[in-house]
Amino acid sequence: MEKLSDELLLSGIQQHNHDAFNELFNRYWEKLFKAAMSRLYDEDAAQDIVQEVFISLWQRRETITIHTQLEAYLLSAVRFSVMSHFRSEKTNELRLQDALQRINILESAIADHTDYYEMEKTLEYEVSHMTETLQKIYHLRTENYSIKDIATELGLAEQTVKNYISEVLRRLRIAIKEKHPEKYAAYFSIVLAILHK
């Protein structure tokens, strides 16, 4: 994809364009991750926060309205998520305020390396070692089943399906991070687009 403005990428995302989502993910993943890490000092928590910010953007793509620059919006979303994280961990107010003050806008470029065959092999291997239920949910989701349809197919509650999808994402994120650290952003953005349609 040629270099597009954030506004055009957002417009594409609102029209269900996965390529636009992947491009935006690649553009800002590392910057948002470093922003979260600048005070959390917890790589897993920082990754979870950034993942949820992008998931939220994709899930709300049809109704979201942004009145500022997209980069500023994403960084603000990370700030609020960090705040929520500290609150959930019962961190005192002084540490919370310190964390918010220390989240800076950090410049970083993510190389766009995408070897789909290599990625698919990794996904197939990791999914094959998951429980039968997680495997079914993963495959149904990749076949464009909605969460509601998956719940009906497997006799599960919709929230349970969402929880399982989050677990699949967590495991795949860890596997991709370990096996393809240099291609993490590109690979994981694709997984997000597949599982959070």
Contacts in CASP RR format, 6 or more apart in sequence:
PFRMAT RR
TARGET T0000
AUTHOR 0000-0000-0000
METHOD contacts of the structure
MODEL  1
MEKLSDELLLSGIQQHNHDAFNELFNRYWEKLFKAAMSRLYDEDAAQDIV
QEVFISLWQRRETITIHTQLEAYLLSAVRFSVMSHFRSEKTNELRLQDAL
QRINILESAIADHTDYYEMEKTLEYEVSHMTETLQKIYHLRTENYSIKDI
ATELGLAEQTVKNYISEVLRRLRIAIKEKHPEKYAAYFSIVLAILHK
1 19 0 8 1.000
1 20 0 8 1.000
1 23 0 8 1.000
4 20 0 8 1.000
4 23 0 8 1.000
6 24 0 8 1.000
6 27 0 8 1.000
6 69 0 8 1.000
6 70 0 8 1.000
6 71 0 8 1.000
7 70 0 8 1.000
8 20 0 8 1.000
9 20 0 8 1.000
9 21 0 8 1.000
9 23 0 8 1.000
9 24 0 8 1.000
9 27 0 8 1.000
9 70 0 8 1.000
10 20 0 8 1.000
10 24 0 8 1.000
10 66 0 8 1.000
10 70 0 8 1.000
11 20 0 8 1.000
12 20 0 8 1.000
13 20 0 8 1.000
13 21 0 8 1.000
13 24 0 8 1.000
13 57 0 8 1.000
13 58 0 8 1.000
13 61 0 8 1.000
14 61 0 8 1.000
14 62 0 8 1.000
14 64 0 8 1.000
16 61 0 8 1.000
16 197 0 8 1.000
18 193 0 8 1.000
21 54 0 8 1.000
21 58 0 8 1.000
21 189 0 8 1.000
21 192 0 8 1.000
21 193 0 8 1.000
22 186 0 8 1.000
22 189 0 8 1.000
22 190 0 8 1.000
22 193 0 8 1.000
24 57 0 8 1.000
24 70 0 8 1.000
25 54 0 8 1.000
25 185 0 8 1.000
25 188 0 8 1.000
25 189 0 8 1.000
25 192 0 8 1.000
26 110 0 8 1.000
26 112 0 8 1.000
26 185 0 8 1.000
26 186 0 8 1.000
26 189 0 8 1.000
27 110 0 8 1.000
28 71 0 8 1.000
28 74 0 8 1.000
29 50 0 8 1.000
29 54 0 8 1.000
29 110 0 8 1.000
29 185 0 8 1.000
29 188 0 8 1.000
29 189 0 8 1.000
30 108 0 8 1.000
30 109 0 8 1.000
30 110 0 8 1.000
30 185 0 8 1.000
31 71 0 8 1.000
31 75 0 8 1.000
31 105 0 8 1.000
31 106 0 8 1.000
31 107 0 8 1.000
31 108 0 8 1.000
32 50 0 8 1.000
32 53 0 8 1.000
32 74 0 8 1.000
32 75 0 8 1.000
32 78 0 8 1.000
33 46 0 8 1.000
33 47 0 8 1.000
33 50 0 8 1.000
34 106 0 8 1.000
34 108 0 8 1.000
35 75 0 8 1.000
35 78 0 8 1.000
35 79 0 8 1.000
35 103 0 8 1.000
35 104 0 8 1.000
35 105 0 8 1.000
35 106 0 8 1.000
36 45 0 8 1.000
36 46 0 8 1.000
36 49 0 8 1.000
36 50 0 8 1.000
36 78 0 8 1.000
36 81 0 8 1.000
36 82 0 8 1.000
36 103 0 8 1.000
37 43 0 8 1.000
37 46 0 8 1.000
38 102 0 8 1.000
38 103 0 8 1.000
38 104 0 8 1.000
38 106 0 8 1.000
39 82 0 8 1.000
39 98 0 8 1.000
39 99 0 8 1.000
39 102 0 8 1.000
39 103 0 8 1.000
40 46 0 8 1.000
40 49 0 8 1.000
40 82 0 8 1.000
40 85 0 8 1.000
40 99 0 8 1.000
45 85 0 8 1.000
47 173 0 8 1.000
47 177 0 8 1.000
48 170 0 8 1.000
49 78 0 8 1.000
49 81 0 8 1.000
49 82 0 8 1.000
49 85 0 8 1.000
50 78 0 8 1.000
51 169 0 8 1.000
51 173 0 8 1.000
51 188 0 8 1.000
51 192 0 8 1.000
52 81 0 8 1.000
53 74 0 8 1.000
53 77 0 8 1.000
53 78 0 8 1.000
53 81 0 8 1.000
54 189 0 8 1.000
54 192 0 8 1.000
55 192 0 8 1.000
55 196 0 8 1.000
56 77 0 8 1.000
57 64 0 8 1.000
57 74 0 8 1.000
57 77 0 8 1.000
58 192 0 8 1.000
58 193 0 8 1.000
58 196 0 8 1.000
58 197 0 8 1.000
59 196 0 8 1.000
66 73 0 8 1.000
68 76 0 8 1.000
71 105 0 8 1.000
75 103 0 8 1.000
75 105 0 8 1.000
78 103 0 8 1.000
79 100 0 8 1.000
79 103 0 8 1.000
82 99 0 8 1.000
82 100 0 8 1.000
82 103 0 8 1.000
83 96 0 8 1.000
83 99 0 8 1.000
83 100 0 8 1.000
86 95 0 8 1.000
86 96 0 8 1.000
86 99 0 8 1.000
87 96 0 8 1.000
91 99 0 8 1.000
110 185 0 8 1.000
110 186 0 8 1.000
111 182 0 8 1.000
112 186 0 8 1.000
113 182 0 8 1.000
113 183 0 8 1.000
113 186 0 8 1.000
114 183 0 8 1.000
114 186 0 8 1.000
114 187 0 8 1.000
114 190 0 8 1.000
115 183 0 8 1.000
116 190 0 8 1.000
118 180 0 8 1.000
119 176 0 8 1.000
119 180 0 8 1.000
119 183 0 8 1.000
119 187 0 8 1.000
119 190 0 8 1.000
122 175 0 8 1.000
122 176 0 8 1.000
122 179 0 8 1.000
122 180 0 8 1.000
122 187 0 8 1.000
123 172 0 8 1.000
123 191 0 8 1.000
126 171 0 8 1.000
126 172 0 8 1.000
126 175 0 8 1.000
127 134 0 8 1.000
127 135 0 8 1.000
127 138 0 8 1.000
127 139 0 8 1.000
127 168 0 8 1.000
127 172 0 8 1.000
128 135 0 8 1.000
130 138 0 8 1.000
130 168 0 8 1.000
130 171 0 8 1.000
133 154 0 8 1.000
133 164 0 8 1.000
134 164 0 8 1.000
134 167 0 8 1.000
134 168 0 8 1.000
134 171 0 8 1.000
136 154 0 8 1.000
137 150 0 8 1.000
137 154 0 8 1.000
137 161 0 8 1.000
137 164 0 8 1.000
137 165 0 8 1.000
137 168 0 8 1.000
138 168 0 8 1.000
138 195 0 8 1.000
140 149 0 8 1.000
140 150 0 8 1.000
140 153 0 8 1.000
140 154 0 8 1.000
141 150 0 8 1.000
141 165 0 8 1.000
141 194 0 8 1.000
141 195 0 8 1.000
141 197 0 8 1.000
142 194 0 8 1.000
142 195 0 8 1.000
144 197 0 8 1.000
145 153 0 8 1.000
147 158 0 8 1.000
147 161 0 8 1.000
147 162 0 8 1.000
147 165 0 8 1.000
148 158 0 8 1.000
150 156 0 8 1.000
150 161 0 8 1.000
151 157 0 8 1.000
151 158 0 8 1.000
151 160 0 8 1.000
151 161 0 8 1.000
154 161 0 8 1.000
156 164 0 8 1.000
165 195 0 8 1.000
165 196 0 8 1.000
168 195 0 8 1.000
169 191 0 8 1.000
169 192 0 8 1.000
169 195 0 8 1.000
172 188 0 8 1.000
172 191 0 8 1.000
173 188 0 8 1.000
173 191 0 8 1.000
176 183 0 8 1.000
176 184 0 8 1.000
176 187 0 8 1.000
176 188 0 8 1.000
176 191 0 8 1.000
177 184 0 8 1.000
177 188 0 8 1.000
180 187 0 8 1.000
END
